[in-house]
Amino acid sequence: MSIELGIDHFGDVTERPDGTLKHEGEVLRELLEQGILADQVGIDLIGLGEHHRDDYAVSAPEVVLAAIAARTERIRLASAVTVLSSDDPVRVFQRFSTLSALSGGRAEVVVGRGSFTESFPLFGYPLEQYEELFEEKLDLFRRLLDGGTISWTGRLRPSLQGQVVYPRLEGDLPTWVGVGGSPESVIRTARHGLPMMLAIIGGDPMHFRPYVELYHRALSELGTGPGRVGQHSPGHIADTDDEAKEQVWPHYRKYVGRIGRERGWPPPTRESFENAAGPDGALMVGSPETVASKIVRSAQGLGLDRFSLKLSQGALPHEHTMRAIELYGTRVAPLVRDALAA
């Protein structure tokens, strides 16, 4: 059994030593350093998530990925996710086909509906069409991946008649669909024959096994392909379990607490944090050995083709994230691959 190991990042706005928050520009320059390091230590992929709010610096993942592409040689470059519902599929295709050309075919897309809604009023889309927008735009984007002349008719986006979209791809543009855990999303992904990226941010990852089984069953019944499954989960790595937890907990508490207040969740407690970071939790926090063991458990239990570790929980300082990337590439990845090979 083999697996691709990646990192995901949203450009979380981080703290200076005096506790003040950095400017988004500084965060983006540090993110470039993190992407370069990830390439150097052998990580397979970096994914950047699109957001439009003050706690994240990345609103244009493709631009940052292009900067990383120019300074790296082998790491694959993906979004995590592109909010397709509030974007235009043609422009998304053009941006990523451009990135693919500049990077020598290293570009990938992870499209999704997004777990935040700020992009909808920003770009003038009604939230009541949240589901319908994604369904229609995913259909068009899937057609664009086939290349050639396209004629397509939609209701929410102007139709295309005999159009060719440039730049054309020189090869494939791997495209995954981010799935939060609804059967409808799983079936949609299978219907389009696309790989499925499970966003597992809480609970026991094994609770997602029925969705993996549903996905493979739907692929088989629809005849749309063998399918691939990935997992995106948050985490942090340090030299010891205690060090990793003490580094990340104060920032995790604020970060999750803010999102919880927006969504009506109870505030995180140290007990809930420890449970999430435990052997059966989705929070991949700990030493290289601990994190590797948790990834192996998910890989074997869910039949993963890819695992992406979402780094920088809240305002965690840049130097801690750099060390986590180094440990992930040099110690976690070999442990995971050796265990799965055995």
C-alpha positions as a Markdown table, in Angstrom:
| # | Residue | x | y | z |
|---|---|---|---|---|
| 1 | Met | 0.0 | 0.0 | 0.0 |
| 2 | Ser | 1.4 | 3.4 | -1.0 |
| 3 | Ile | 0.2 | 6.9 | -0.1 |
| 4 | Glu | 0.8 | 10.5 | -1.1 |
| 5 | Leu | 1.6 | 12.8 | 1.8 |
| 6 | Gly | 0.8 | 16.5 | 1.5 |
| 7 | Ile | 0.3 | 19.6 | 3.6 |
| 8 | Asp | -2.6 | 22.0 | 3.4 |
| 9 | His | -2.4 | 25.7 | 4.5 |
| 10 | Phe | -4.9 | 28.5 | 4.6 |
| 11 | Gly | -2.4 | 31.2 | 5.3 |
| 12 | Asp | -3.5 | 31.6 | 8.9 |
| 13 | Val | -2.5 | 35.1 | 10.1 |
| 14 | Thr | 0.2 | 34.5 | 12.7 |
| 15 | Glu | 1.7 | 36.3 | 15.7 |
| 16 | Arg | 4.9 | 38.2 | 16.1 |
| 17 | Pro | 6.9 | 37.6 | 19.3 |
| 18 | Asp | 5.1 | 40.6 | 21.0 |
| 19 | Gly | 1.7 | 39.0 | 20.4 |
| 20 | Thr | 0.6 | 41.4 | 17.6 |
| 21 | Leu | -0.7 | 39.9 | 14.4 |
| 22 | Lys | 1.4 | 40.1 | 11.2 |
| 23 | His | 0.2 | 41.8 | 8.0 |
| 24 | Glu | -1.2 | 39.4 | 5.4 |
| 25 | Gly | 1.7 | 40.2 | 3.1 |
| 26 | Glu | 4.3 | 39.0 | 5.6 |
| 27 | Val | 2.2 | 35.8 | 6.1 |
| 28 | Leu | 2.2 | 35.2 | 2.4 |
| 29 | Arg | 6.0 | 35.6 | 2.2 |
| 30 | Glu | 6.4 | 33.1 | 5.0 |
| 31 | Leu | 4.1 | 30.7 | 3.3 |
| 32 | Leu | 6.4 | 30.8 | 0.3 |
| 33 | Glu | 9.3 | 29.8 | 2.6 |
| 34 | Gln | 7.2 | 26.9 | 3.9 |
| 35 | Gly | 6.4 | 25.7 | 0.4 |
| 36 | Ile | 10.1 | 25.7 | -0.6 |
| 37 | Leu | 11.0 | 23.8 | 2.6 |
| 38 | Ala | 8.2 | 21.2 | 1.9 |
| 39 | Asp | 9.7 | 20.6 | -1.5 |
| 40 | Gln | 13.2 | 20.2 | 0.0 |
| 41 | Val | 12.2 | 17.6 | 2.6 |
| 42 | Gly | 10.3 | 15.5 | 0.1 |
| 43 | Ile | 6.6 | 16.3 | 0.8 |
| 44 | Asp | 4.5 | 15.3 | -2.1 |
| 45 | Leu | 2.0 | 18.1 | -2.3 |
| 46 | Ile | 1.1 | 21.5 | -0.9 |
| 47 | Gly | -2.5 | 22.7 | -1.0 |
| 48 | Leu | -3.7 | 26.2 | -0.3 |
| 49 | Gly | -7.2 | 27.0 | 0.7 |
| 50 | Glu | -9.2 | 30.0 | -0.6 |
| 51 | His | -10.8 | 32.3 | 2.1 |
| 52 | His | -12.0 | 35.9 | 2.2 |
| 53 | Arg | -11.8 | 36.8 | 5.9 |
| 54 | Asp | -9.3 | 38.5 | 8.3 |
| 55 | Asp | -7.9 | 35.4 | 9.9 |
| 56 | Tyr | -6.5 | 33.9 | 6.6 |
| 57 | Ala | -4.2 | 35.6 | 4.1 |
| 58 | Val | -4.8 | 33.4 | 1.1 |
| 59 | Ser | -7.6 | 34.6 | -1.2 |
| 60 | Ala | -5.9 | 33.7 | -4.5 |
| 61 | Pro | -4.3 | 30.3 | -4.1 |
| 62 | Glu | -3.1 | 30.0 | -7.7 |
| 63 | Val | -1.0 | 33.2 | -7.4 |
| 64 | Val | 0.8 | 31.9 | -4.3 |
| 65 | Leu | 1.1 | 28.4 | -5.9 |
| 66 | Ala | 2.7 | 30.0 | -8.9 |
| 67 | Ala | 5.3 | 31.7 | -6.7 |
| 68 | Ile | 6.0 | 28.4 | -5.0 |
| 69 | Ala | 6.3 | 26.7 | -8.4 |
| 70 | Ala | 9.0 | 29.1 | -9.5 |
| 71 | Arg | 11.1 | 28.2 | -6.5 |
| 72 | Thr | 10.6 | 24.4 | -6.3 |
| 73 | Glu | 11.2 | 21.4 | -8.5 |
| 74 | Arg | 9.0 | 18.4 | -7.7 |
| 75 | Ile | 6.2 | 19.2 | -5.2 |
| 76 | Arg | 2.7 | 19.2 | -6.6 |
| 77 | Leu | 0.6 | 22.3 | -6.3 |
| 78 | Ala | -3.1 | 22.3 | -5.4 |
| 79 | Ser | -5.9 | 24.3 | -4.0 |
| 80 | Ala | -7.5 | 23.2 | -0.7 |
| 81 | Val | -10.2 | 24.2 | -1.7 |
| 82 | Thr | -11.2 | 26.4 | -4.6 |
| 83 | Val | -14.8 | 27.7 | -3.8 |
| 84 | Leu | -16.3 | 26.8 | -7.1 |
| 85 | Ser | -19.8 | 27.9 | -6.2 |
| 86 | Ser | -18.8 | 31.6 | -6.1 |
| 87 | Asp | -16.3 | 31.5 | -8.9 |
| 88 | Asp | -16.5 | 31.0 | -12.7 |
| 89 | Pro | -15.5 | 27.5 | -13.9 |
| 90 | Val | -13.9 | 28.9 | -17.0 |
| 91 | Arg | -11.7 | 31.3 | -15.1 |
| 92 | Val | -10.8 | 28.6 | -12.6 |
| 93 | Phe | -9.8 | 26.3 | -15.4 |
| 94 | Gln | -7.7 | 29.0 | -17.1 |
| 95 | Arg | -5.8 | 29.9 | -13.9 |
| 96 | Phe | -5.0 | 26.2 | -13.2 |
| 97 | Ser | -4.1 | 25.3 | -16.7 |
| 98 | Thr | -1.7 | 28.3 | -16.6 |
| 99 | Leu | -0.3 | 27.1 | -13.4 |
| 100 | Ser | 0.1 | 23.6 | -14.9 |
| 101 | Ala | 2.0 | 25.0 | -17.9 |
| 102 | Leu | 4.3 | 27.1 | -15.7 |
| 103 | Ser | 5.0 | 24.3 | -13.3 |
| 104 | Gly | 5.6 | 21.5 | -15.8 |
| 105 | Gly | 2.3 | 19.7 | -15.1 |
| 106 | Arg | 2.4 | 19.9 | -11.3 |
| 107 | Ala | -0.9 | 21.7 | -10.8 |
| 108 | Glu | -4.0 | 20.1 | -9.2 |
| 109 | Val | -7.4 | 21.4 | -8.2 |
| 110 | Val | -9.6 | 20.6 | -5.2 |
| 111 | Val | -13.0 | 22.1 | -5.7 |
| 112 | Gly | -15.6 | 22.5 | -3.1 |
| 113 | Arg | -18.6 | 24.4 | -1.8 |
| 114 | Gly | -16.5 | 25.9 | 1.0 |
| 115 | Ser | -17.2 | 25.8 | 4.7 |
| 116 | Phe | -17.2 | 29.6 | 5.0 |
| 117 | Thr | -19.7 | 31.8 | 3.1 |
| 118 | Glu | -17.9 | 35.2 | 2.8 |
| 119 | Ser | -17.2 | 34.7 | -0.9 |
| 120 | Phe | -20.9 | 34.7 | -1.7 |
| 121 | Pro | -21.8 | 38.3 | -0.8 |
| 122 | Leu | -18.3 | 39.4 | -2.0 |
| 123 | Phe | -18.9 | 38.1 | -5.5 |
| 124 | Gly | -22.6 | 38.7 | -5.6 |
| 125 | Tyr | -24.0 | 35.1 | -5.3 |
| 126 | Pro | -27.1 | 34.3 | -3.2 |
| 127 | Leu | -26.6 | 31.9 | -0.4 |
| 128 | Glu | -29.9 | 30.3 | -1.0 |
| 129 | Gln | -28.4 | 28.9 | -4.2 |
| 130 | Tyr | -25.4 | 27.4 | -2.4 |
| 131 | Glu | -26.1 | 23.8 | -3.5 |
| 132 | Glu | -27.4 | 24.5 | -7.0 |
| 133 | Leu | -24.5 | 26.8 | -7.9 |
| 134 | Phe | -22.0 | 24.1 | -7.0 |
| 135 | Glu | -23.9 | 21.4 | -8.9 |
| 136 | Glu | -24.1 | 23.4 | -12.1 |
| 137 | Lys | -20.5 | 24.8 | -12.0 |
| 138 | Leu | -19.0 | 21.4 | -11.2 |
| 139 | Asp | -20.7 | 20.0 | -14.3 |
| 140 | Leu | -19.2 | 22.7 | -16.5 |
| 141 | Phe | -15.7 | 22.3 | -14.9 |
| 142 | Arg | -15.8 | 18.6 | -15.4 |
| 143 | Arg | -16.6 | 19.2 | -19.1 |
| 144 | Leu | -13.7 | 21.6 | -19.4 |
| 145 | Leu | -11.3 | 19.0 | -18.2 |
| 146 | Asp | -12.0 | 16.9 | -21.3 |
| 147 | Gly | -10.6 | 19.7 | -23.5 |
| 148 | Gly | -11.5 | 20.4 | -27.1 |
| 149 | Thr | -14.5 | 22.5 | -28.2 |
| 150 | Ile | -17.2 | 22.7 | -25.7 |
| 151 | Ser | -20.9 | 23.5 | -25.9 |
| 152 | Trp | -22.7 | 23.6 | -22.6 |
| 153 | Thr | -26.0 | 24.9 | -21.4 |
| 154 | Gly | -26.7 | 26.0 | -17.8 |
| 155 | Arg | -29.3 | 28.1 | -15.9 |
| 156 | Leu | -27.1 | 30.1 | -13.4 |
| 157 | Arg | -24.1 | 30.7 | -15.7 |
| 158 | Pro | -24.2 | 31.8 | -19.4 |
| 159 | Ser | -24.1 | 28.9 | -21.8 |
| 160 | Leu | -21.1 | 28.1 | -24.1 |
| 161 | Gln | -21.5 | 27.3 | -27.8 |
| 162 | Gly | -18.5 | 26.0 | -29.7 |
| 163 | Gln | -15.9 | 27.5 | -27.4 |
| 164 | Val | -12.3 | 26.5 | -26.9 |
| 165 | Val | -10.8 | 27.6 | -23.5 |
| 166 | Tyr | -7.1 | 28.6 | -23.4 |
| 167 | Pro | -4.5 | 27.8 | -22.4 |
| 168 | Arg | -5.2 | 24.2 | -23.3 |
| 169 | Leu | -3.8 | 21.5 | -21.1 |
| 170 | Glu | -0.7 | 19.7 | -22.2 |
| 171 | Gly | -1.6 | 16.7 | -20.0 |
| 172 | Asp | -4.1 | 16.1 | -17.2 |
| 173 | Leu | -5.3 | 18.5 | -14.6 |
| 174 | Pro | -6.1 | 16.2 | -11.6 |
| 175 | Thr | -9.2 | 17.5 | -9.9 |
| 176 | Trp | -10.5 | 16.3 | -6.5 |
| 177 | Val | -13.8 | 17.2 | -4.9 |
| 178 | Gly | -13.8 | 18.2 | -1.2 |
| 179 | Val | -16.5 | 16.4 | 0.7 |
| 180 | Gly | -17.5 | 17.3 | 4.3 |
| 181 | Gly | -19.5 | 14.1 | 4.9 |
| 182 | Ser | -22.9 | 14.1 | 3.3 |
| 183 | Pro | -24.0 | 11.1 | 1.2 |
| 184 | Glu | -25.3 | 13.5 | -1.5 |
| 185 | Ser | -21.8 | 15.0 | -1.9 |
| 186 | Val | -20.3 | 11.5 | -2.1 |
| 187 | Ile | -22.7 | 10.4 | -4.8 |
| 188 | Arg | -22.1 | 13.6 | -6.8 |
| 189 | Thr | -18.3 | 13.1 | -6.7 |
| 190 | Ala | -18.7 | 9.5 | -7.9 |
| 191 | Arg | -21.1 | 10.6 | -10.7 |
| 192 | His | -18.4 | 12.8 | -12.1 |
| 193 | Gly | -15.8 | 10.1 | -11.7 |
| 194 | Leu | -13.5 | 12.4 | -9.7 |
| 195 | Pro | -11.3 | 11.6 | -6.6 |
| 196 | Met | -12.8 | 12.4 | -3.2 |
| 197 | Met | -11.0 | 14.5 | -0.5 |
| 198 | Leu | -12.7 | 14.0 | 2.9 |
| 199 | Ala | -12.4 | 16.9 | 5.2 |
| 200 | Ile | -12.2 | 15.2 | 8.6 |
| 201 | Ile | -11.7 | 17.9 | 11.2 |
| 202 | Gly | -13.4 | 16.2 | 14.2 |
| 203 | Gly | -14.4 | 12.9 | 15.7 |
| 204 | Asp | -12.9 | 9.5 | 14.8 |
| 205 | Pro | -11.8 | 9.3 | 11.1 |
| 206 | Met | -13.2 | 5.7 | 11.1 |
| 207 | His | -16.7 | 7.2 | 11.2 |
| 208 | Phe | -16.1 | 8.2 | 7.6 |
| 209 | Arg | -15.7 | 4.6 | 6.4 |
| 210 | Pro | -19.4 | 4.3 | 5.3 |
| 211 | Tyr | -18.8 | 7.3 | 3.0 |
| 212 | Val | -15.8 | 5.6 | 1.5 |
| 213 | Glu | -17.7 | 2.4 | 0.9 |
| 214 | Leu | -20.6 | 4.4 | -0.6 |
| 215 | Tyr | -18.2 | 6.2 | -2.9 |
| 216 | His | -16.6 | 3.0 | -4.2 |
| 217 | Arg | -20.0 | 1.3 | -4.6 |
| 218 | Ala | -21.4 | 4.3 | -6.5 |
| 219 | Leu | -18.3 | 4.4 | -8.8 |
| 220 | Ser | -18.8 | 0.7 | -9.6 |
| 221 | Glu | -22.5 | 1.0 | -10.3 |
| 222 | Leu | -22.1 | 4.1 | -12.4 |
| 223 | Gly | -19.0 | 2.8 | -14.2 |
| 224 | Thr | -17.2 | 6.1 | -13.7 |
| 225 | Gly | -13.8 | 4.9 | -12.6 |
| 226 | Pro | -11.8 | 3.2 | -9.9 |
| 227 | Gly | -11.7 | 6.4 | -7.7 |
| 228 | Arg | -9.2 | 7.8 | -5.3 |
| 229 | Val | -9.8 | 8.8 | -1.6 |
| 230 | Gly | -7.9 | 11.4 | 0.4 |
| 231 | Gln | -8.1 | 12.8 | 3.9 |
| 232 | His | -7.6 | 16.4 | 5.0 |
| 233 | Ser | -7.1 | 16.8 | 8.8 |
| 234 | Pro | -5.6 | 19.5 | 11.0 |
| 235 | Gly | -2.5 | 19.0 | 13.1 |
| 236 | His | 0.9 | 20.0 | 14.3 |
| 237 | Ile | 4.2 | 18.2 | 14.8 |
| 238 | Ala | 7.0 | 18.8 | 17.3 |
| 239 | Asp | 9.8 | 16.7 | 18.7 |
| 240 | Thr | 7.6 | 15.4 | 21.5 |
| 241 | Asp | 3.9 | 15.0 | 22.2 |
| 242 | Asp | 3.9 | 17.5 | 25.0 |
| 243 | Glu | 5.8 | 20.1 | 23.1 |
| 244 | Ala | 3.4 | 19.8 | 20.1 |
| 245 | Lys | 0.4 | 20.2 | 22.3 |
| 246 | Glu | 1.8 | 23.1 | 24.3 |
| 247 | Gln | 2.8 | 24.9 | 21.2 |
| 248 | Val | -0.6 | 24.6 | 19.4 |
| 249 | Trp | -3.2 | 24.6 | 22.2 |
| 250 | Pro | -3.3 | 28.4 | 23.0 |
| 251 | His | -3.7 | 29.2 | 19.3 |
| 252 | Tyr | -6.1 | 26.3 | 18.6 |
| 253 | Arg | -8.3 | 27.4 | 21.5 |
| 254 | Lys | -8.7 | 30.9 | 20.1 |
| 255 | Tyr | -9.0 | 29.7 | 16.5 |
| 256 | Val | -11.6 | 27.1 | 17.1 |
| 257 | Gly | -13.3 | 29.3 | 19.7 |
| 258 | Arg | -13.9 | 32.1 | 17.2 |
| 259 | Ile | -15.3 | 29.7 | 14.5 |
| 260 | Gly | -17.4 | 28.1 | 17.2 |
| 261 | Arg | -18.9 | 31.5 | 18.2 |
| 262 | Glu | -19.8 | 32.1 | 14.6 |
| 263 | Arg | -21.5 | 28.7 | 14.2 |
| 264 | Gly | -23.0 | 28.1 | 17.7 |
| 265 | Trp | -20.5 | 25.5 | 18.8 |
| 266 | Pro | -19.4 | 25.2 | 22.5 |
| 267 | Pro | -15.9 | 26.6 | 23.1 |
| 268 | Pro | -13.1 | 24.1 | 23.0 |
| 269 | Thr | -11.8 | 22.8 | 26.3 |
| 270 | Arg | -8.4 | 21.3 | 27.1 |
| 271 | Glu | -10.2 | 18.0 | 27.6 |
| 272 | Ser | -11.8 | 18.1 | 24.2 |
| 273 | Phe | -8.5 | 19.1 | 22.7 |
| 274 | Glu | -6.7 | 16.2 | 24.3 |
| 275 | Asn | -9.5 | 13.8 | 23.1 |
| 276 | Ala | -9.2 | 15.1 | 19.6 |
| 277 | Ala | -5.4 | 14.7 | 19.7 |
| 278 | Gly | -5.7 | 11.1 | 21.2 |
| 279 | Pro | -5.3 | 7.9 | 19.2 |
| 280 | Asp | -8.8 | 7.9 | 17.8 |
| 281 | Gly | -9.2 | 11.6 | 17.2 |
| 282 | Ala | -8.9 | 13.6 | 13.9 |
| 283 | Leu | -6.4 | 16.2 | 15.3 |
| 284 | Met | -3.0 | 15.0 | 14.2 |
| 285 | Val | -0.9 | 16.7 | 17.0 |
| 286 | Gly | 2.1 | 15.1 | 18.5 |
| 287 | Ser | 5.6 | 13.7 | 17.9 |
| 288 | Pro | 6.6 | 12.3 | 14.5 |
| 289 | Glu | 5.9 | 8.8 | 15.9 |
| 290 | Thr | 2.4 | 9.7 | 17.2 |
| 291 | Val | 1.3 | 11.6 | 14.0 |
| 292 | Ala | 2.7 | 8.8 | 11.8 |
| 293 | Ser | 0.7 | 6.2 | 13.8 |
| 294 | Lys | -2.5 | 8.2 | 13.4 |
| 295 | Ile | -2.0 | 8.6 | 9.6 |
| 296 | Val | -1.3 | 4.9 | 9.2 |
| 297 | Arg | -4.5 | 4.1 | 11.1 |
| 298 | Ser | -6.5 | 6.3 | 8.7 |
| 299 | Ala | -4.7 | 5.1 | 5.6 |
| 300 | Gln | -5.5 | 1.5 | 6.4 |
| 301 | Gly | -8.9 | 2.0 | 7.8 |
| 302 | Leu | -10.2 | 4.2 | 5.0 |
| 303 | Gly | -8.0 | 2.9 | 2.1 |
| 304 | Leu | -6.4 | 6.3 | 1.5 |
| 305 | Asp | -4.5 | 7.3 | -1.6 |
| 306 | Arg | -3.5 | 10.7 | -0.1 |
| 307 | Phe | -3.3 | 12.3 | 3.3 |
| 308 | Ser | -3.0 | 16.1 | 3.7 |
| 309 | Leu | -2.1 | 17.6 | 7.0 |
| 310 | Lys | -3.6 | 21.1 | 7.6 |
| 311 | Leu | -0.9 | 23.1 | 9.3 |
| 312 | Ser | -0.8 | 26.3 | 11.3 |
| 313 | Gln | -3.8 | 26.1 | 13.7 |
| 314 | Gly | -4.6 | 29.8 | 14.2 |
| 315 | Ala | -1.8 | 32.2 | 14.9 |
| 316 | Leu | 0.9 | 29.5 | 15.6 |
| 317 | Pro | 4.3 | 31.2 | 14.9 |
| 318 | His | 6.0 | 30.6 | 11.6 |
| 319 | Glu | 9.0 | 29.0 | 13.1 |
| 320 | His | 6.9 | 26.2 | 14.7 |
| 321 | Thr | 5.2 | 25.5 | 11.4 |
| 322 | Met | 8.6 | 25.3 | 9.6 |
| 323 | Arg | 9.8 | 22.8 | 12.2 |
| 324 | Ala | 6.6 | 20.8 | 11.7 |
| 325 | Ile | 7.2 | 20.7 | 8.0 |
| 326 | Glu | 10.7 | 19.5 | 8.5 |
| 327 | Leu | 9.6 | 16.7 | 10.8 |
| 328 | Tyr | 6.8 | 15.7 | 8.5 |
| 329 | Gly | 9.1 | 15.2 | 5.6 |
| 330 | Thr | 12.1 | 13.7 | 7.3 |
| 331 | Arg | 10.6 | 11.6 | 10.0 |
| 332 | Val | 6.8 | 11.2 | 9.7 |
| 333 | Ala | 6.7 | 10.4 | 5.9 |
| 334 | Pro | 9.4 | 7.6 | 6.2 |
| 335 | Leu | 7.6 | 6.0 | 9.2 |
| 336 | Val | 4.2 | 6.1 | 7.3 |
| 337 | Arg | 5.6 | 4.6 | 4.1 |
| 338 | Asp | 7.6 | 1.9 | 5.9 |
| 339 | Ala | 4.5 | 0.9 | 7.9 |
| 340 | Leu | 2.2 | 0.7 | 4.9 |
| 341 | Ala | 4.8 | -1.1 | 2.8 |
| 342 | Ala | 5.1 | -3.8 | 5.5 |
